[in-house]
Amino acid sequence: MSGKVTIVESFDLKGTRKGTITVSNLEDPYGEGSGSFASVGVSLAGGDEPDWKVHIPYSQIDDICAALKKAKEKFEG
């Protein structure tokens, strides 16, 4: 991955001892001119490198948030 990474927010991952969820902005992650993306990274034991991450085009964030809210309503205990 190339480009600049700017952390927007980081918070504890519930249900883990040291886990974190980090939301970042990625500039040109797929090479020059690829644009900016939001990135959500999950680290189960904390630390700088996430165990899992997803890059989301900003134009799709509202759709993803709506789908996450739907999942929460349907499956949250």
C-alpha angles and dihedrals in degrees: 000000000000130000137056124311119207119186111225099181140343128195142167120282105231116233094033133089099228104359121136140192115212127191115200142170115237120200115208096341092171097045137291112330096018090115133223125312135185114240127202114196128186123200115186095196100028122246135119101289118064121227089218134016141171129200114216126193108236090233090065101045094097091052092048092048090051091050091048091051089050090051091048092051092047101042110022111112 
